[in-house]
Amino acid sequence: MKFPTVSGRDTQGRRVTLPDDLDGEQTLLVVSFHLRQRSLVGSWRGFAAELCDQFDHFAYYELVVGSQGGMLPPTSTGGMSPTNARQRVHDNTILLSVNKQAFQRQLGLLGEQTIYAFLVEDGHVVRQAAGVLTPETGEALESLLEAYRDEKNRQSNGSEHAGESSV
């Protein structure tokens, strides 16, 4: 399934269009709908940072989804209330203001009671999970990234040696 084309703003206020402006050949998007879900998102954050260090082709973003035309609370845009000091947005956060129902429908989500993680390649969702990171989900994601990297290395090595002949 294609990830929906949506516009948002990064933490610097710059406009971004998803999935076109995403870094990474494989990109993990963790989607939350409520500030109370930030702790659930946190379960993915450290693991995703490790994967970014391990895989050059991988990137990670946190998407905070708000209603179209609605105002995001100051804590989601960087206001330093005591709550936000503990649950601040991170540099890789993108704030989306969309029609939530249409967004959920396009991604096949059952609601906004939990968070969702999507692995996106070339604008298409290749894997998705709901809720906090589990060991099984983490292992599966790491295996997908390794397989992608290994295939990419085989292809680049094959093209380098394509013109050579053995004597």
N, CA, C and O of each residue as an XYZ file, in Angstrom:
668
protein
N       0.837     -1.170      0.000
C       0.000      0.000      0.000
C       0.883      1.235      0.000
O       1.930      1.266      0.648
N       0.456      2.237     -0.724
C       1.192      3.504     -0.796
C       0.932      4.316      0.463
O      -0.206      4.411      0.921
N       1.990      4.903      1.024
C       1.814      5.800      2.161
C       1.163      7.070      1.636
O       1.588      7.592      0.606
N       0.133      7.585      2.322
C      -0.571      8.765      1.806
C       0.342      9.990      1.706
O       1.233     10.186      2.532
N       0.104     10.795      0.697
C       0.826     12.055      0.554
C       0.193     13.062      1.500
O      -0.977     13.415      1.352
N       0.975     13.524      2.479
C       0.504     14.484      3.477
C       1.593     15.515      3.718
O       2.780     15.237      3.547
N       1.173     16.705      4.118
C       2.117     17.772      4.434
C       2.145     18.012      5.926
O       1.148     17.838      6.627
N       3.308     18.416      6.393
C       3.472     18.727      7.803
C       4.621     19.687      7.990
O       5.129     20.281      7.039
N       5.020     19.826      9.246
C       6.144     20.707      9.579
C       7.097     19.970     10.501
O       6.681     19.242     11.402
N       8.400     20.177     10.255
C       9.382     19.586     11.156
C       9.532     20.487     12.380
O       8.845     21.503     12.491
N      10.412     20.127     13.281
C      10.558     20.888     14.525
C      11.163     22.275     14.296
O      11.114     23.124     15.186
N      11.726     22.508     13.127
C      12.261     23.825     12.784
C      11.215     24.687     12.081
O      11.486     25.835     11.731
N      10.020     24.131     11.875
C       8.956     24.876     11.203
C       8.971     24.756      9.692
O       8.145     25.369      9.017
N       9.896     23.976      9.150
C       9.963     23.799      7.698
C       8.860     22.860      7.234
O       8.539     21.878      7.903
N       8.291     23.172      6.092
C       7.240     22.350      5.507
C       7.872     21.111      4.866
O       8.872     21.207      4.156
N       7.273     19.955      5.128
C       7.722     18.698      4.528
C       6.511     17.978      3.944
O       5.399     18.080      4.461
N       6.747     17.261      2.874
C       5.702     16.457      2.251
C       6.118     14.995      2.345
O       7.200     14.603      1.907
N       5.234     14.212      2.924
C       5.489     12.779      3.062
C       4.748     12.034      1.964
O       3.647     12.441      1.592
N       5.297     10.987      1.449
C       6.590     10.386      1.794
C       7.764     10.947      0.997
O       8.893     10.495      1.187
N       7.534     11.921      0.109
C       8.581     12.409     -0.798
C       9.819     12.964     -0.105
O      10.935     12.751     -0.579
N       9.642     13.670      1.008
C      10.764     14.344      1.658
C      11.464     13.495      2.718
O      12.295     14.008      3.468
N      11.144     12.231      2.788
C      11.765     11.368      3.793
C      13.193     11.020      3.399
O      13.488     10.781      2.228
N      14.068     10.995      4.387
C      15.419     10.487      4.184
C      15.356      8.974      4.321
O      14.424      8.429      4.914
N      16.337      8.317      3.777
C      16.436      6.871      3.936
C      15.744      6.119      2.814
O      14.656      6.484      2.370
N      16.402      5.066      2.370
C      15.793      4.181      1.379
C      14.728      3.326      2.052
O      13.733      2.953      1.430
N      14.943      3.019      3.319
C      13.944      2.391      4.177
C      13.766      3.340      5.356
O      14.738      3.741      5.996
N      12.528      3.692      5.634
C      12.246      4.688      6.666
C      11.184      4.169      7.606
O      10.130      3.701      7.176
N      11.471      4.257      8.896
C      10.497      3.877      9.913
C       9.744      5.132     10.341
O      10.343      6.125     10.753
N       8.419      5.065     10.234
C       7.559      6.160     10.677
C       6.731      5.653     11.848
O       5.969      4.697     11.704
N       6.877      6.290     13.008
C       6.067      5.928     14.171
C       5.037      7.032     14.354
O       5.380      8.193     14.574
N       3.763      6.645     14.257
C       2.646      7.581     14.227
C       1.920      7.572     15.565
O       1.533      6.514     16.062
N       1.737      8.762     16.150
C       0.926      8.894     17.366
C      -0.155      9.941     17.124
O      -0.008     10.833     16.289
N      -1.245      9.808     17.876
C      -2.390     10.698     17.712
C      -2.657     11.570     18.937
O      -3.404     12.544     18.846
N      -2.061     11.236     20.079
C      -2.312     11.960     21.325
C      -0.999     12.125     22.086
O      -0.118     11.269     22.008
N      -0.873     13.228     22.820
C       0.340     13.460     23.601
C       0.570     12.349     24.618
O       1.716     12.019     24.924
N      -0.492     11.776     25.139
C      -0.326     10.707     26.132
C       0.352      9.475     25.527
O       0.789      8.589     26.263
N       0.443      9.412     24.225
C       1.079      8.271     23.554
C       2.585      8.452     23.397
O       3.258      7.554     22.891
N       3.125      9.583     23.817
C       4.565      9.836     23.658
C       5.407      8.766     24.348
O       6.478      8.410     23.856
N       4.931      8.251     25.486
C       5.699      7.202     26.169
C       5.716      5.922     25.335
O       6.707      5.192     25.348
N       4.629      5.642     24.609
C       4.609      4.479     23.724
C       5.610      4.666     22.582
O       6.319      3.733     22.206
N       5.656      5.871     22.045
C       6.607      6.183     20.973
C       8.034      6.005     21.486
O       8.915      5.549     20.756
N       8.248      6.364     22.735
C       9.580      6.231     23.326
C      10.115      4.814     23.283
O      11.330      4.613     23.262
N       9.222      3.818     23.269
C       9.685      2.429     23.197
C      10.421      2.155     21.893
O      11.264      1.259     21.843
N      10.124      2.901     20.844
C      10.763      2.724     19.532
C      12.026      3.578     19.376
O      12.923      3.225     18.610
N      12.097      4.702     20.102
C      13.099      5.729     19.825
C      14.545      5.236     19.925
O      15.324      5.414     18.988
N      14.907      4.622     21.044
C      16.288      4.172     21.230
C      16.680      3.100     20.227
O      17.781      3.122     19.678
N      15.772      2.167     19.994
C      16.031      1.095     19.028
C      16.217      1.675     17.632
O      17.122      1.268     16.903
N      15.366      2.620     17.260
C      15.474      3.238     15.938
C      16.794      4.001     15.801
O      17.410      3.981     14.736
N      17.227      4.666     16.862
C      18.507      5.383     16.820
C      19.665      4.404     16.597
O      20.590      4.695     15.839
N      19.609      3.246     17.257
C      20.643      2.221     17.046
C      20.634      1.731     15.603
O      21.690      1.534     15.001
N      19.439      1.536     15.051
C      19.344      1.080     13.663
C      19.891      2.137     12.703
O      20.528      1.797     11.706
N      19.650      3.412     12.996
C      20.193      4.497     12.153
C      21.722      4.449     12.153
O      22.349      4.688     11.121
N      22.321      4.142     13.299
C      23.782      4.038     13.388
C      24.306      2.816     12.650
O      25.409      2.835     12.103
N      23.512      1.755     12.638
C      23.939      0.481     12.053
C      23.716      0.403     10.540
O      24.482     -0.257      9.838
N      22.677      1.069     10.034
C      22.305      0.949      8.625
C      22.289      2.328      7.958
O      21.479      3.185      8.310
N      23.189      2.533      6.993
C      23.290      3.820      6.300
C      22.041      4.154      5.496
O      21.745      5.329      5.277
N      21.314      3.154      5.060
C      20.163      3.374      4.187
C      18.862      3.610      4.967
O      17.802      3.768      4.360
N      18.932      3.634      6.295
C      17.748      3.681      7.155
C      17.575      5.057      7.801
O      18.554      5.708      8.168
N      16.316      5.491      7.935
C      15.987      6.731      8.650
C      14.753      6.488      9.515
O      14.022      5.518      9.314
N      14.531      7.378     10.476
C      13.441      7.233     11.443
C      12.797      8.589     11.712
O      13.489      9.590     11.892
N      11.474      8.611     11.738
C      10.724      9.827     12.065
C       9.568      9.488     13.003
O       9.013      8.390     12.965
N       9.223     10.452     13.835
C       8.034     10.361     14.674
C       7.008     11.328     14.103
O       7.277     12.520     13.960
N       5.835     10.808     13.779
C       4.762     11.641     13.234
C       3.723     11.873     14.316
O       3.174     10.921     14.871
N       3.451     13.136     14.617
C       2.406     13.498     15.566
C       1.240     14.013     14.728
O       1.347     15.054     14.079
N       0.118     13.275     14.744
C      -1.016     13.571     13.881
C      -2.062     14.358     14.648
O      -2.562     13.916     15.682
N      -2.386     15.542     14.119
C      -3.453     16.373     14.678
C      -4.543     16.563     13.641
O      -4.354     16.263     12.462
N      -5.680     17.060     14.087
C      -6.806     17.276     13.169
C      -6.525     18.421     12.220
O      -5.871     19.401     12.577
N      -7.027     18.282     11.010
C      -6.856     19.312      9.995
C      -7.524     20.590     10.469
O      -8.678     20.582     10.899
N      -6.789     21.682     10.386
C      -7.318     22.973     10.798
C      -7.304     23.164     12.302
O      -7.558     24.263     12.793
N      -7.009     22.096     13.039
C      -6.959     22.189     14.489
C      -5.612     22.711     14.936
O      -4.617     22.624     14.216
N      -5.601     23.249     16.124
C      -4.345     23.750     16.671
C      -3.708     22.640     17.494
O      -4.379     21.964     18.275
N      -2.417     22.464     17.311
C      -1.696     21.517     18.144
C      -1.409     22.197     19.480
O      -1.128     23.395     19.510
N      -1.474     21.461     20.577
C      -1.193     22.066     21.870
C       0.244     22.580     21.933
O       1.120     22.045     21.255
N       0.496     23.617     22.743
C       1.844     24.191     22.822
C       2.908     23.154     23.163
O       4.051     23.273     22.720
N       2.549     22.147     23.940
C       3.553     21.146     24.314
C       4.018     20.343     23.119
O       5.148     19.854     23.124
N       3.191     20.187     22.090
C       3.634     19.413     20.924
C       4.472     20.255     19.986
O       5.183     19.715     19.138
N       4.403     21.556     20.121
C       5.182     22.423     19.243
C       6.386     23.024     19.952
O       7.050     23.903     19.402
N       6.679     22.562     21.165
C       7.921     22.973     21.797
C       7.785     23.811     23.036
O       8.810     24.140     23.634
N       6.591     24.187     23.475
C       6.431     24.935     24.718
C       7.004     24.127     25.870
O       6.857     22.905     25.892
N       7.651     24.773     26.821
C       8.365     24.031     27.852
C       7.578     23.944     29.162
O       8.063     24.375     30.208
N       6.382     23.397     29.107
C       5.654     23.106     30.333
C       6.389     21.976     31.046
O       7.223     21.320     30.423
N       6.115     21.721     32.323
C       6.771     20.599     33.005
C       6.543     19.277     32.281
O       7.442     18.439     32.224
N       5.342     19.085     31.726
C       5.071     17.854     30.991
C       5.954     17.764     29.767
O       6.519     16.708     29.481
N       6.080     18.873     29.035
C       6.878     18.853     27.815
C       8.358     18.682     28.107
O       9.087     18.141     27.275
N       8.812     19.121     29.251
C      10.213     18.911     29.610
C      10.514     17.418     29.663
O      11.635     17.000     29.375
N       9.510     16.607     30.032
C       9.699     15.155     30.073
C       9.378     14.506     28.736
O       9.968     13.480     28.394
N       8.447     15.087     27.965
C       7.970     14.466     26.731
C       8.155     15.394     25.540
O       7.235     15.566     24.740
N       9.312     15.982     25.415
C       9.543     16.949     24.353
C       9.570     16.273     22.988
O       9.842     15.077     22.878
N       9.288     17.045     21.963
C       9.406     16.516     20.615
C      10.890     16.414     20.282
O      11.706     17.170     20.809
N      11.220     15.503     19.431
C      12.609     15.269     19.065
C      12.875     15.843     17.682
O      11.942     16.166     16.948
N      14.144     15.968     17.331
C      14.529     16.584     16.066
C      13.925     15.886     14.858
O      13.731     16.509     13.814
N      13.630     14.612     14.987
C      13.083     13.871     13.855
C      11.552     13.791     13.903
O      10.952     12.911     13.286
N      10.925     14.716     14.641
C       9.468     14.747     14.739
C       8.884     15.599     13.624
O       9.395     16.674     13.309
N       7.805     15.100     13.032
C       7.052     15.855     12.026
C       5.630     15.980     12.530
O       4.996     14.987     12.887
N       5.130     17.211     12.558
C       3.766     17.489     13.015
C       2.852     17.546     11.806
O       3.053     18.360     10.905
N       1.843     16.677     11.788
C       0.901     16.616     10.678
C      -0.450     17.150     11.122
O      -0.938     16.805     12.198
N      -1.044     17.979     10.302
C      -2.402     18.445     10.516
C      -3.219     17.930      9.335
O      -3.169     18.498      8.244
N      -3.975     16.846      9.558
C      -4.657     16.145      8.474
C      -6.081     15.793      8.880
O      -6.464     15.937     10.042
N      -6.846     15.338      7.923
C      -8.140     14.730      8.204
C      -7.820     13.351      8.783
O      -7.442     12.435      8.053
N      -7.974     13.215     10.098
C      -7.562     11.983     10.773
C      -8.286     10.750     10.228
O      -7.668      9.706     10.020
N      -9.580     10.872     10.001
C     -10.336      9.711      9.527
C      -9.849      9.259      8.156
O      -9.692      8.061      7.920
N      -9.611     10.198      7.255
C      -9.123      9.854      5.918
C      -7.723      9.244      6.005
O      -7.426      8.268      5.316
N      -6.875      9.810      6.839
C      -5.505      9.313      7.030
C      -5.544      7.876      7.558
O      -4.830      7.007      7.059
N      -6.374      7.635      8.560
C      -6.496      6.296      9.135
C      -7.045      5.310      8.102
O      -6.579      4.174      8.010
N      -8.019      5.744      7.344
C      -8.622      4.878      6.322
C      -7.587      4.500      5.259
O      -7.509      3.341      4.851
N      -6.790      5.482      4.810
C      -5.783      5.224      3.778
C      -4.730      4.222      4.248
O      -4.169      3.480      3.442
N      -4.467      4.204      5.551
C      -3.452      3.295      6.094
C      -4.060      2.031      6.699
O      -3.336      1.159      7.179
N      -5.382      1.933      6.675
C      -6.038      0.751      7.227
C      -5.951      0.658      8.737
O      -5.910     -0.442      9.288
N      -5.923      1.809      9.422
C      -5.820      1.822     10.877
C      -7.204      1.694     11.508
O      -8.192      2.195     10.970
N      -7.263      1.033     12.629
C      -8.537      0.796     13.296
C      -8.950      1.925     14.235
O     -10.055      1.898     14.777
N      -8.109      2.887     14.432
C      -8.433      4.002     15.319
C      -7.165      4.671     15.805
O      -6.081      4.445     15.267
N      -7.310      5.493     16.823
C      -6.160      6.237     17.328
C      -5.907      5.948     18.799
O      -5.390      6.793     19.529
N      -6.276      4.745     19.225
C      -6.082      4.369     20.626
C      -4.673      3.875     20.917
O      -4.301      3.724     22.081
N      -3.893      3.624     19.887
C      -2.512      3.198     20.070
C      -1.660      3.877     19.005
O      -2.165      4.642     18.183
N      -0.370      3.591     19.031
C       0.540      4.121     18.018
C       0.737      3.056     16.949
O       0.415      1.885     17.150
N       1.265      3.480     15.819
C       1.520      2.564     14.700
C       2.912      2.844     14.148
O       3.367      3.988     14.122
N       3.573      1.790     13.712
C       4.893      1.926     13.092
C       4.811      1.376     11.673
O       4.249      0.306     11.439
N       5.381      2.125     10.731
C       5.367      1.741      9.321
C       6.786      1.769      8.788
O       7.517      2.737      8.995
N       7.172      0.706      8.101
C       8.435      0.703      7.367
C       8.086      1.034      5.923
O       7.321      0.319      5.276
N       8.658      2.134      5.427
C       8.325      2.650      4.101
C       9.541      2.540      3.195
O      10.648      2.928      3.569
N       9.320      2.003      1.987
C      10.333      1.948      0.919
C       9.709      2.529     -0.334
O       8.618      2.118     -0.729
N      10.375      3.465     -0.956
C       9.894      4.060     -2.202
C       8.436      4.506     -2.098
O       7.664      4.351     -3.044
N       8.065      5.060     -0.945
C       6.718      5.586     -0.755
C       5.662      4.547     -0.441
O       4.488      4.887     -0.293
N       6.058      3.276     -0.334
C       5.102      2.207     -0.050
C       5.369      1.584      1.323
O       6.520      1.405      1.719
N       4.307      1.262      2.032
C       4.416      0.586      3.318
C       4.718     -0.884      3.045
O       3.945     -1.572      2.378
N       5.850     -1.359      3.566
C       6.210     -2.758      3.365
C       5.964     -3.598      4.618
O       5.835     -4.819      4.526
N       5.898     -2.963      5.775
C       5.567     -3.628      7.038
C       4.935     -2.604      7.959
O       5.217     -1.408      7.880
N       4.062     -3.109      8.847
C       3.503     -2.216      9.847
C       3.259     -2.991     11.127
O       3.095     -4.211     11.111
N       3.237     -2.260     12.242
C       2.989     -2.839     13.551
C       2.204     -1.831     14.368
O       2.273     -0.626     14.126
N       1.458     -2.337     15.337
C       0.697     -1.471     16.236
C       1.250     -1.619     17.643
O       1.618     -2.715     18.066
N       1.304     -0.500     18.366
C       1.699     -0.533     19.772
C       3.188     -0.400     19.991
O       3.948     -0.017     19.102
N       3.576     -0.731     21.209
C       4.971     -0.582     21.614
C       5.855     -1.594     20.891
O       5.383     -2.613     20.386
N       7.126     -1.290     20.858
C       8.114     -2.187     20.271
C       8.221     -3.448     21.131
O       8.371     -3.363     22.349
N       8.145     -4.603     20.496
C       8.350     -5.877     21.184
C       9.648     -6.487     20.668
O      10.121     -6.100     19.599
N      10.231     -7.423     21.396
C      11.455     -8.072     20.897
C      11.241     -8.723     19.528
O      12.114     -8.653     18.663
N      10.096     -9.348     19.334
C       9.818    -10.015     18.054
C       9.744     -9.007     16.907
O      10.291     -9.238     15.828
N       9.060     -7.887     17.152
C       8.944     -6.848     16.127
C      10.309     -6.250     15.819
O      10.634     -6.004     14.658
N      11.107     -6.018     16.850
C      12.448     -5.477     16.660
C      13.333     -6.399     15.849
O      14.051     -5.953     14.955
N      13.285     -7.699     16.162
C      14.084     -8.672     15.416
C      13.645     -8.739     13.959
O      14.480     -8.819     13.058
N      12.337     -8.705     13.727
C      11.827     -8.757     12.353
C      12.264     -7.524     11.568
O      12.661     -7.637     10.408
N      12.195     -6.357     12.186
C      12.611     -5.119     11.520
C      14.099     -5.159     11.199
O      14.508     -4.812     10.091
N      14.896     -5.575     12.154
C      16.340     -5.652     11.919
C      16.658     -6.637     10.793
O      17.543     -6.373      9.979
N      15.949     -7.768     10.736
C      16.158     -8.744      9.660
C      15.827     -8.151      8.295
O      16.543     -8.384      7.321
N      14.729     -7.376      8.225
C      14.361     -6.720      6.961
C      15.442     -5.742      6.509
O      15.787     -5.686      5.328
N      15.972     -4.974      7.457
C      17.016     -3.998      7.122
C      18.292     -4.704      6.669
O      18.945     -4.263      5.724
N      18.646     -5.797      7.339
C      19.838     -6.563      6.950
C      19.668     -7.152      5.558
O      20.585     -7.090      4.739
N      18.500     -7.724      5.285
C      18.249     -8.329      3.971
C      18.318     -7.271      2.874
O      18.867     -7.530      1.803
N      17.769     -6.087      3.125
C      17.796     -5.003      2.145
C      19.241     -4.575      1.889
O      19.658     -4.423      0.741
N      20.001     -4.381      2.974
C      21.408     -3.974      2.847
C      22.212     -5.019      2.094
O      23.000     -4.683      1.210
N      22.015     -6.299      2.446
C      22.769     -7.370      1.795
C      22.444     -7.454      0.308
O      23.341     -7.634     -0.515
N      21.162     -7.324     -0.040
C      20.762     -7.353     -1.455
C      21.365     -6.163     -2.201
O      21.830     -6.306     -3.332
N      21.354     -5.015     -1.581
C      21.929     -3.812     -2.191
C      23.434     -4.007     -2.422
O      23.956     -3.619     -3.467
N      24.121     -4.602     -1.458
C      25.557     -4.869     -1.593
C      25.826     -5.880     -2.700
O      26.780     -5.727     -3.463
N      24.980     -6.926     -2.795
C      25.146     -7.920     -3.871
C      24.980     -7.259     -5.238
O      25.743     -7.530     -6.165
N      23.979     -6.393     -5.351
C      23.734     -5.716     -6.630
C      24.897     -4.804     -6.999
O      25.328     -4.788     -8.152
N      25.410     -4.045     -6.031
C      26.518     -3.136     -6.352
C      27.792     -3.914     -6.640
O      28.563     -3.504     -7.507
N      28.041     -5.008     -5.954
C      29.213     -5.841     -6.237
C      29.081     -6.520     -7.588
O      30.068     -6.656     -8.311
N      27.883     -6.944     -7.936
C      27.645     -7.584     -9.234
C      27.870     -6.633    -10.380
O      28.401     -7.027    -11.418
N      27.472     -5.368    -10.209
C      27.650     -4.402    -11.299
C      29.108     -3.986    -11.433
O      29.553     -3.646    -12.529
N      29.866     -4.007    -10.324
C      31.277     -3.659    -10.393
C      32.065     -4.718    -11.150
O      33.025     -4.399    -11.852
N      31.660     -5.981    -11.009
C      32.404     -7.074    -11.612
C      31.823     -7.525    -12.944
O      32.348     -8.452    -13.560
N      30.772     -6.901    -13.392
C      30.092     -7.334    -14.613
C      30.991     -7.247    -15.842
O      30.884     -8.075    -16.746
N      31.881     -6.248    -15.885
C      32.736     -6.076    -17.046
C      34.024     -6.866    -16.992
O      34.782     -6.891    -17.962
N      34.281     -7.520    -15.853
C      35.532     -8.270    -15.684
C      35.357     -9.689    -16.194
O      34.271    -10.260    -16.102
N      36.419    -10.252    -16.725
C      36.374    -11.670    -17.110
C      37.497    -12.393    -16.372
O      38.545    -11.821    -16.073
N      37.246    -13.641    -16.096
C      38.284    -14.423    -15.407
C      39.072    -15.218    -16.457
O      38.492    -15.776    -17.388
N      40.372    -15.262    -16.297
C      41.246    -15.957    -17.235
C      41.832    -17.161    -16.586
O      42.602    -17.888    -17.214
